[in-house]
Amino acid sequence: QVQLVESGGGLVQPGGSLRLSCAASGLTFSVYLITWYRQAPEKERELVATISGTGLSTAYADSVKGRFTISRDNGKNTVYLQMNSLKPEDTAVYYCNAKRTTNYWGQGTQVTVSS
C-alpha cells in the first residue's frame, strides 16, 4: 500500500521559513517524479515545485522561484520543500504527489502565513 505523508506545516509570520517533508512508503521511491502542489481557499490546485527521481532536475512555479527549494533523500524515501521569505499569499494546503505510471497523493499539510 502506497502512502505519502506530509508534515512540517504550521503558522508562520511573513518573512519566516518552514520546511515541509513528504515521507513515502510502499513504492520504489527513486523512480518517481515528486511534485509539491498547493491549494488556497477557493482557488485551484497549483504546482509549486517538482523534482526528478535522481534529484538532478528541478522546476519551480514563478511565484516561488528564489524562495523555495525542493530536494530529496532517496535513502530516506523523503522529499523536502524548504520555504523561505514566506508571504501571506503562500497560505494554502500543500500536497505531495508521486507520479510514474500512477499518481499518488498525500493528505496535505496546512501552511498559514500571517502576522
FIBARO-417001 format. One record per atom (N, C-alpha, C): residue in one letter; atom name; residue number from 0; x, y, z. Coordinates in steps of 0.02 Angstrom, whole numbers. Layout:
FIBARO-417001
{atom a, CA, NUM, {X, Y, Z}}
...
//
This chain:
FIBARO-417001
{atom q, N, 0, {42, -59, 0}}
{atom q, CA, 0, {0, 0, 0}}
{atom q, C, 0, {44, 62, 0}}
{atom v, N, 1, {32, 105, -49}}
{atom v, CA, 1, {73, 166, -55}}
{atom v, C, 1, {46, 219, -7}}
{atom q, N, 2, {92, 251, 29}}
{atom q, CA, 2, {73, 307, 72}}
{atom q, C, 2, {122, 364, 62}}
{atom l, N, 3, {94, 424, 59}}
{atom l, CA, 3, {133, 486, 60}}
{atom l, C, 3, {108, 527, 119}}
{atom v, N, 4, {153, 545, 164}}
{atom v, CA, 4, {134, 581, 224}}
{atom v, C, 4, {172, 646, 227}}
{atom e, N, 5, {135, 701, 222}}
{atom e, CA, 5, {165, 767, 228}}
{atom e, C, 5, {168, 790, 300}}
{atom s, N, 6, {218, 829, 316}}
{atom s, CA, 6, {224, 858, 383}}
{atom s, C, 6, {264, 923, 378}}
{atom g, N, 7, {263, 961, 433}}
{atom g, CA, 7, {302, 1022, 436}}
{atom g, C, 7, {264, 1086, 426}}
{atom g, N, 8, {200, 1082, 412}}
{atom g, CA, 8, {161, 1142, 404}}
{atom g, C, 8, {148, 1176, 471}}
{atom g, N, 9, {119, 1236, 467}}
{atom g, CA, 9, {104, 1273, 528}}
{atom g, C, 9, {92, 1345, 514}}
{atom l, N, 10, {92, 1384, 568}}
{atom l, CA, 10, {81, 1456, 564}}
{atom l, C, 10, {148, 1491, 569}}
{atom v, N, 11, {161, 1537, 523}}
{atom v, CA, 11, {225, 1573, 522}}
{atom v, C, 11, {211, 1645, 503}}
{atom q, N, 12, {252, 1690, 527}}
{atom q, CA, 12, {245, 1761, 510}}
{atom q, C, 12, {274, 1774, 441}}
{atom p, N, 13, {250, 1826, 408}}
{atom p, CA, 13, {279, 1845, 343}}
{atom p, C, 13, {354, 1855, 349}}
{atom g, N, 14, {391, 1829, 300}}
{atom g, CA, 14, {463, 1832, 302}}
{atom g, C, 14, {495, 1772, 335}}
{atom g, N, 15, {455, 1730, 366}}
{atom g, CA, 15, {481, 1672, 401}}
{atom g, C, 15, {493, 1613, 354}}
{atom s, N, 16, {513, 1557, 385}}
{atom s, CA, 16, {530, 1497, 347}}
{atom s, C, 16, {495, 1436, 376}}
{atom l, N, 17, {484, 1387, 333}}
{atom l, CA, 17, {460, 1321, 353}}
{atom l, C, 17, {492, 1270, 308}}
{atom r, N, 18, {500, 1209, 333}}
{atom r, CA, 18, {522, 1154, 291}}
{atom r, C, 18, {470, 1099, 294}}
{atom l, N, 19, {441, 1085, 236}}
{atom l, CA, 19, {393, 1030, 231}}
{atom l, C, 19, {429, 966, 212}}
{atom s, N, 20, {403, 910, 237}}
{atom s, CA, 20, {429, 844, 219}}
{atom s, C, 20, {373, 802, 190}}
{atom c, N, 21, {392, 758, 144}}
{atom c, CA, 21, {345, 709, 116}}
{atom c, C, 21, {379, 641, 121}}
{atom a, N, 22, {355, 600, 166}}
{atom a, CA, 22, {384, 534, 177}}
{atom a, C, 22, {342, 482, 140}}
{atom a, N, 23, {375, 442, 99}}
{atom a, CA, 23, {340, 393, 57}}
{atom a, C, 23, {356, 322, 81}}
{atom s, N, 24, {307, 278, 70}}
{atom s, CA, 24, {316, 207, 84}}
{atom s, C, 24, {275, 167, 35}}
{atom g, N, 25, {296, 105, 23}}
{atom g, CA, 25, {257, 61, -20}}
{atom g, C, 25, {271, 69, -95}}
{atom l, N, 26, {323, 105, -113}}
{atom l, CA, 26, {339, 114, -183}}
{atom l, C, 26, {415, 119, -191}}
{atom t, N, 27, {437, 107, -253}}
{atom t, CA, 27, {509, 115, -268}}
{atom t, C, 27, {521, 189, -278}}
{atom f, N, 28, {537, 222, -224}}
{atom f, CA, 28, {535, 294, -220}}
{atom f, C, 28, {579, 329, -272}}
{atom s, N, 29, {637, 302, -286}}
{atom s, CA, 29, {686, 336, -327}}
{atom s, C, 29, {666, 341, -401}}
{atom v, N, 30, {614, 306, -422}}
{atom v, CA, 30, {594, 309, -492}}
{atom v, C, 30, {535, 357, -502}}
{atom y, N, 31, {512, 386, -448}}
{atom y, CA, 31, {453, 429, -452}}
{atom y, C, 31, {472, 503, -456}}
{atom l, N, 32, {438, 538, -501}}
{atom l, CA, 32, {439, 611, -501}}
{atom l, C, 32, {397, 634, -442}}
{atom i, N, 33, {423, 679, -402}}
{atom i, CA, 33, {387, 704, -344}}
{atom i, C, 33, {373, 779, -354}}
{atom t, N, 34, {311, 796, -342}}
{atom t, CA, 34, {290, 865, -352}}
{atom t, C, 34, {253, 890, -290}}
{atom w, N, 35, {268, 950, -270}}
{atom w, CA, 35, {228, 985, -219}}
{atom w, C, 35, {177, 1029, -255}}
{atom y, N, 36, {115, 1022, -233}}
{atom y, CA, 36, {61, 1065, -256}}
{atom y, C, 36, {33, 1103, -195}}
{atom r, N, 37, {-4, 1155, -208}}
{atom r, CA, 37, {-39, 1189, -154}}
{atom r, C, 37, {-107, 1212, -178}}
{atom q, N, 38, {-152, 1218, -130}}
{atom q, CA, 38, {-219, 1241, -145}}
{atom q, C, 38, {-242, 1289, -91}}
{atom a, N, 39, {-254, 1350, -111}}
{atom a, CA, 39, {-280, 1401, -65}}
{atom a, C, 39, {-356, 1399, -68}}
{atom p, N, 40, {-389, 1426, -16}}
{atom p, CA, 40, {-462, 1426, -15}}
{atom p, C, 40, {-491, 1459, -78}}
{atom e, N, 41, {-538, 1425, -109}}
{atom e, CA, 41, {-574, 1450, -167}}
{atom e, C, 41, {-529, 1459, -228}}
{atom k, N, 42, {-473, 1426, -228}}
{atom k, CA, 42, {-428, 1428, -287}}
{atom k, C, 42, {-413, 1358, -310}}
{atom e, N, 43, {-391, 1352, -373}}
{atom e, CA, 43, {-373, 1287, -399}}
{atom e, C, 43, {-305, 1265, -372}}
{atom r, N, 44, {-296, 1200, -372}}
{atom r, CA, 44, {-231, 1173, -351}}
{atom r, C, 44, {-178, 1193, -402}}
{atom e, N, 45, {-120, 1215, -377}}
{atom e, CA, 45, {-67, 1236, -422}}
{atom e, C, 45, {-1, 1202, -406}}
{atom l, N, 46, {39, 1192, -458}}
{atom l, CA, 46, {105, 1161, -449}}
{atom l, C, 46, {151, 1212, -416}}
{atom v, N, 47, {189, 1188, -368}}
{atom v, CA, 47, {237, 1231, -333}}
{atom v, C, 47, {308, 1214, -355}}
{atom a, N, 48, {327, 1150, -350}}
{atom a, CA, 48, {395, 1130, -367}}
{atom a, C, 48, {395, 1056, -381}}
{atom t, N, 49, {441, 1034, -424}}
{atom t, CA, 49, {445, 964, -442}}
{atom t, C, 49, {518, 943, -446}}
{atom i, N, 50, {530, 879, -434}}
{atom i, CA, 50, {598, 853, -434}}
{atom i, C, 50, {599, 784, -465}}
{atom s, N, 51, {650, 771, -506}}
{atom s, CA, 51, {656, 707, -539}}
{atom s, C, 51, {676, 653, -489}}
{atom g, N, 52, {673, 591, -512}}
{atom g, CA, 52, {689, 535, -468}}
{atom g, C, 52, {760, 536, -441}}
{atom t, N, 53, {806, 559, -482}}
{atom t, CA, 53, {876, 563, -460}}
{atom t, C, 53, {890, 625, -418}}
{atom g, N, 54, {845, 673, -423}}
{atom g, CA, 54, {856, 737, -389}}
{atom g, C, 54, {896, 787, -428}}
{atom l, N, 55, {917, 768, -489}}
{atom l, CA, 55, {960, 811, -528}}
{atom l, C, 55, {922, 866, -566}}
{atom s, N, 56, {857, 856, -573}}
{atom s, CA, 56, {817, 904, -611}}
{atom s, C, 56, {760, 930, -567}}
{atom t, N, 57, {754, 996, -565}}
{atom t, CA, 57, {701, 1027, -526}}
{atom t, C, 57, {668, 1082, -567}}
{atom a, N, 58, {608, 1100, -548}}
{atom a, CA, 58, {572, 1155, -580}}
{atom a, C, 58, {526, 1187, -529}}
{atom y, N, 59, {513, 1252, -538}}
{atom y, CA, 59, {475, 1290, -490}}
{atom y, C, 59, {424, 1335, -524}}
{atom a, N, 60, {370, 1347, -488}}
{atom a, CA, 60, {323, 1399, -510}}
{atom a, C, 60, {358, 1466, -505}}
{atom d, N, 61, {341, 1511, -550}}
{atom d, CA, 61, {372, 1578, -549}}
{atom d, C, 61, {362, 1613, -482}}
{atom s, N, 62, {305, 1600, -451}}
{atom s, CA, 62, {288, 1635, -389}}
{atom s, C, 62, {332, 1615, -330}}
{atom v, N, 63, {368, 1559, -335}}
{atom v, CA, 63, {409, 1536, -279}}
{atom v, C, 63, {484, 1533, -296}}
{atom k, N, 64, {502, 1546, -358}}
{atom k, CA, 64, {572, 1543, -379}}
{atom k, C, 64, {614, 1590, -336}}
{atom g, N, 65, {671, 1563, -313}}
{atom g, CA, 65, {716, 1603, -272}}
{atom g, C, 65, {698, 1602, -199}}
{atom r, N, 66, {639, 1577, -181}}
{atom r, CA, 66, {618, 1574, -111}}
{atom r, C, 66, {611, 1502, -86}}
{atom f, N, 67, {589, 1457, -130}}
{atom f, CA, 67, {578, 1387, -110}}
{atom f, C, 67, {631, 1343, -143}}
{atom t, N, 68, {648, 1290, -108}}
{atom t, CA, 68, {695, 1241, -134}}
{atom t, C, 68, {669, 1171, -121}}
{atom i, N, 69, {665, 1131, -174}}
{atom i, CA, 69, {643, 1062, -168}}
{atom i, C, 69, {705, 1017, -170}}
{atom s, N, 70, {705, 965, -128}}
{atom s, CA, 70, {760, 918, -127}}
{atom s, C, 70, {733, 850, -106}}
{atom r, N, 71, {773, 799, -115}}
{atom r, CA, 71, {751, 732, -96}}
{atom r, C, 71, {810, 692, -69}}
{atom d, N, 72, {792, 645, -25}}
{atom d, CA, 72, {840, 597, 3}}
{atom d, C, 72, {811, 528, -12}}
{atom n, N, 73, {835, 496, -65}}
{atom n, CA, 73, {807, 432, -84}}
{atom n, C, 73, {822, 377, -33}}
{atom g, N, 74, {875, 386, 5}}
{atom g, CA, 74, {890, 338, 58}}
{atom g, C, 74, {838, 339, 114}}
{atom k, N, 75, {805, 396, 122}}
{atom k, CA, 75, {753, 404, 173}}
{atom k, C, 75, {683, 406, 144}}
{atom n, N, 76, {678, 396, 77}}
{atom n, CA, 76, {612, 399, 44}}
{atom n, C, 76, {575, 464, 61}}
{atom t, N, 77, {610, 519, 60}}
{atom t, CA, 77, {581, 582, 82}}
{atom t, C, 77, {599, 639, 35}}
{atom v, N, 78, {550, 681, 22}}
{atom v, CA, 78, {561, 743, -16}}
{atom v, C, 78, {547, 801, 31}}
{atom y, N, 79, {586, 854, 22}}
{atom y, CA, 79, {580, 913, 64}}
{atom y, C, 79, {562, 974, 22}}
{atom l, N, 80, {529, 1021, 53}}
{atom l, CA, 80, {517, 1086, 22}}
{atom l, C, 80, {537, 1139, 73}}
{atom q, N, 81, {594, 1170, 62}}
{atom q, CA, 81, {617, 1224, 105}}
{atom q, C, 81, {586, 1289, 80}}
{atom m, N, 82, {548, 1321, 123}}
{atom m, CA, 82, {512, 1382, 103}}
{atom m, C, 82, {538, 1440, 145}}
{atom n, N, 83, {569, 1488, 111}}
{atom n, CA, 83, {596, 1548, 144}}
{atom n, C, 83, {558, 1610, 120}}
{atom s, N, 84, {567, 1664, 156}}
{atom s, CA, 84, {536, 1728, 138}}
{atom s, C, 84, {461, 1719, 124}}
{atom l, N, 85, {428, 1684, 168}}
{atom l, CA, 85, {358, 1669, 156}}
{atom l, C, 85, {314, 1731, 156}}
{atom k, N, 86, {263, 1728, 114}}
{atom k, CA, 86, {216, 1783, 104}}
{atom k, C, 86, {146, 1759, 121}}
{atom p, N, 87, {102, 1805, 138}}
{atom p, CA, 87, {32, 1785, 152}}
{atom p, C, 87, {1, 1746, 94}}
{atom e, N, 88, {20, 1762, 34}}
{atom e, CA, 88, {-9, 1727, -24}}
{atom e, C, 88, {17, 1655, -32}}
{atom d, N, 89, {65, 1636, 10}}
{atom d, CA, 89, {87, 1566, 11}}
{atom d, C, 89, {41, 1523, 55}}
{atom t, N, 90, {-5, 1554, 89}}
{atom t, CA, 90, {-52, 1517, 131}}
{atom t, C, 90, {-93, 1469, 89}}
{atom a, N, 91, {-91, 1405, 107}}
{atom a, CA, 91, {-126, 1353, 69}}
{atom a, C, 91, {-116, 1286, 104}}
{atom v, N, 92, {-152, 1236, 80}}
{atom v, CA, 92, {-137, 1167, 98}}
{atom v, C, 92, {-88, 1142, 45}}
{atom y, N, 93, {-33, 1114, 69}}
{atom y, CA, 93, {20, 1090, 25}}
{atom y, C, 93, {16, 1014, 20}}
{atom y, N, 94, {16, 990, -41}}
{atom y, CA, 94, {9, 918, -55}}
{atom y, C, 94, {71, 891, -90}}
{atom c, N, 95, {87, 830, -75}}
{atom c, CA, 95, {142, 795, -107}}
{atom c, C, 95, {111, 746, -157}}
{atom n, N, 96, {141, 742, -216}}
{atom n, CA, 96, {118, 697, -269}}
{atom n, C, 96, {177, 657, -295}}
{atom a, N, 97, {166, 591, -302}}
{atom a, CA, 97, {216, 546, -332}}
{atom a, C, 97, {186, 520, -397}}
{atom k, N, 98, {225, 526, -451}}
{atom k, CA, 98, {199, 507, -516}}
{atom k, C, 98, {249, 466, -555}}
{atom r, N, 99, {224, 410, -581}}
{atom r, CA, 99, {260, 374, -633}}
{atom r, C, 99, {207, 354, -683}}
{atom t, N, 100, {184, 293, -680}}
{atom t, CA, 100, {125, 274, -721}}
{atom t, C, 100, {61, 286, -682}}
{atom t, N, 101, {67, 292, -617}}
{atom t, CA, 101, {10, 304, -572}}
{atom t, C, 101, {25, 366, -531}}
{atom n, N, 102, {-28, 401, -514}}
{atom n, CA, 102, {-23, 460, -470}}
{atom n, C, 102, {-41, 441, -399}}
{atom y, N, 103, {0, 462, -351}}
{atom y, CA, 103, {-17, 454, -281}}
{atom y, C, 103, {-14, 522, -247}}
{atom w, N, 104, {-60, 532, -199}}
{atom w, CA, 104, {-65, 595, -164}}
{atom w, C, 104, {-61, 585, -89}}
{atom g, N, 105, {-33, 634, -55}}
{atom g, CA, 105, {-36, 635, 17}}
{atom g, C, 105, {-99, 671, 40}}
{atom q, N, 106, {-106, 677, 106}}
{atom q, CA, 106, {-167, 707, 134}}
{atom q, C, 106, {-162, 782, 141}}
{atom g, N, 107, {-102, 809, 134}}
{atom g, CA, 107, {-92, 881, 137}}
{atom g, C, 107, {-71, 906, 206}}
{atom t, N, 108, {-38, 963, 206}}
{atom t, CA, 108, {-19, 996, 269}}
{atom t, C, 108, {-32, 1070, 261}}
{atom q, N, 109, {-62, 1100, 312}}
{atom q, CA, 109, {-83, 1171, 308}}
{atom q, C, 109, {-24, 1216, 322}}
{atom v, N, 110, {-14, 1265, 280}}
{atom v, CA, 110, {34, 1319, 291}}
{atom v, C, 110, {-4, 1384, 294}}
{atom t, N, 111, {5, 1421, 349}}
{atom t, CA, 111, {-28, 1485, 357}}
{atom t, C, 111, {25, 1538, 370}}
{atom v, N, 112, {26, 1589, 328}}
{atom v, CA, 112, {74, 1644, 336}}
{atom v, C, 112, {34, 1706, 355}}
{atom s, N, 113, {43, 1727, 417}}
{atom s, CA, 113, {3, 1782, 443}}
{atom s, C, 113, {38, 1813, 503}}
{atom s, N, 114, {28, 1879, 510}}
{atom s, CA, 114, {55, 1913, 568}}
{atom s, C, 114, {3, 1915, 624}}
//
